[in-house]
Amino acid sequence: MSASPPTVLLLAAGRSARFRAASGGQDKLDALLHGRRVRDWTLAAAQASGLPWHVVERSHTAHLALPGMGDSIACGVAATRHATAWLVLPADLPLVQPDTLLQVAKALQAHTVVVPIWQGERGHPVGFAASCRPELLALTGDSGARAVVQHYGAHLLAVQDAGCVHDVDTPQALEEARQRLG
């Protein structure tokens, strides 16, 4: 890895609408998974990778009328202005492995945008080189960084980590995560 590794942007500012609707109002990031909150599992993976990290909280996007994932990414990039690159990681991926973050970070040395894939399915974290900064800062709404990925094209990186695609958007998905952690 280069002297300046990418910063992991842990996105924890979402409204959790699908999970709340299906669970009687509980926030998916605060849901317990083997005694720890979902978001804490994801943060632990970022910390275990040894990469620098920054958590984007609801308070960081509270000034916006209807903030979406794009707004969260833009806020995170703005808050980490000294970062050389970013790994965008939604906080609802509690099973993601630290090694996956490191693999994406390494691939980012040779590519502008890196997307991990597991068994043909695109996952997270999505890596963005410094050259993507202006487009990332301009993001708004709920489509995340899809337009940036399309603009630059993505290097698809095959990984052996189902956790990079297993989010917990529903109580059923949370139960599946519990079973996988066993």
N, C-alpha and C positions, 0 to 999 in steps of 0.2 A: 504494500500500500504506500501511496505517496506520503510526503511529509505532512500534508494537510488533508486529513480524511474528511469525507462528507459528514454533515450534521444530520442526524435523524430528527425529522419533524414528526412528533407523536401527536396526531390530531385527536383531541379530546373535547372539541367544542360543538359536536353535533347535537341535534335535538332528540335522537333516539326514538323517533316517532313510531316506527313499526314495532319495536320492542315494547314501548310504553303501552301501545294499543292492545297488544296481545298479553301483557303481563299485569294489567291493572295499574299502570302508571310507573312502574319501576324503570329506572335508567339502566340500560344494558351495561354501561361502563362501571356502575356501582354494584352490579349483580355479583354474588359470591360464586367463586369457582374453587372448590377445595380450600375454603377458608380465606381466600384473597380475592379482592375485587378484580374484575376482568381487566380494567386499565392497568392495574398493578402487575399483572402477568406480562402484559405487552411492554410496559416500562422496564420490567426486569430483563426482558430479552434485549432491549436497546442498551441498557446498562452493561449487561454481560458481554455485549459485542465489543465494548471498549471504545466505541465511537462516541463523539460528542453528541448530545441530544438536547432537544428543546420541546417542551410540552405546550401545545396551543390549547388554551382553556376557553370556556364560554365567555369568561370575563374579557378575553382579548378581542372577541368579535361582538360584544354586547352593544357597541356603538352603531351597529348596522341593523337595519330594519328586519331583514330576513336572511341572516348569514347562512351560507352553504359551504360545501367543502372547498370550493375555489377561494372563498374569502378566508377560510382557515389557513390554506396553503399560503396565500399572499401575506397574511399576518405573520405566519411563521418565518417566511423568507425575510420579511422586513425586520423581524426581531433578531435575526441571525445574520446581520449584514456582513460580518467578517467570515462567514462560511464560504468554503470553496466549491461546495456542491451540497445537494440535499438528497436524503432518502425519505420519501413521504410514506408514513406508516400510520394508518388509522388505528386508533387505540382499541378497536373491537376485534383484534386478531390475537387472542391470548396464547395461541399455540405456536406462533411464529418462532423460529429458532434463531438464536444469535448468529449462527454460521451463515444463515441465509442473508442476513444484513451484511455480513462481511463479504460474501460472494458478490452481492450487488455492488458494494462499494469498490471492490477490486475491478469488476467489469466496467465500472464507470470511468476508470482511468483511460479506457480505450474507446468509449462510446459516449454520446451526448445524452441519450436516454436509455435506461435499462429497466426492463420489466421481467421479473421472475415468473416462470411458468412451472406448474406442477401438473403432470398428466394432461397437458394441452390447455389448461386453464390459467389465464393471467391472474397474477396475484400482487402482493405488496411485500416489501416496500418498493415503490417505483423510484429509481434513481435519476437525478437531473444534474447535469454539469453546470458550472458557473455561467456558461453562455446562455442558459435558459432563464437567468435571473429576471430580465425585463418582462418576459412573458408570464413568469410565475407571479411577479408583483402585480401584474394587471388582472389576475384571475378574480372573478366574482361568481356568485351563484352556486348552483349545486352540481355542476358537471365536473367538478374537480379540475384536473389538469389534462383532461382528454384532448383538448385542442393543442396543447403543447406537445403531447406524445405524437399526435397526428402530424404536426408541423415538422418535427425533427425525425420522425420515424423511431421505432423502438428496437433495440437489440433485445431479443427474447432469450433469456437465460434459463435453461432447464435446471431446476433444483429438486432435491429429494426432501421436500418439506411441505406436507399437506397443510401445515399451519399458515402458510403464506396465502392460502385461499379460503381458509375456514374462519369466516367472521361469525359473530354471534348476534345477528340482526333479529333473531326470534328466540323465544324461550326454548323451542325445539333444538335450535342450533347450539344454545348454551348447554342443553342436556347432552347433545352429541360431544361437545367439548369435554364435559365431565367424564363421559365414558372413555374418550380417547386418553385422558390423563389417568384414568383408572385408578 
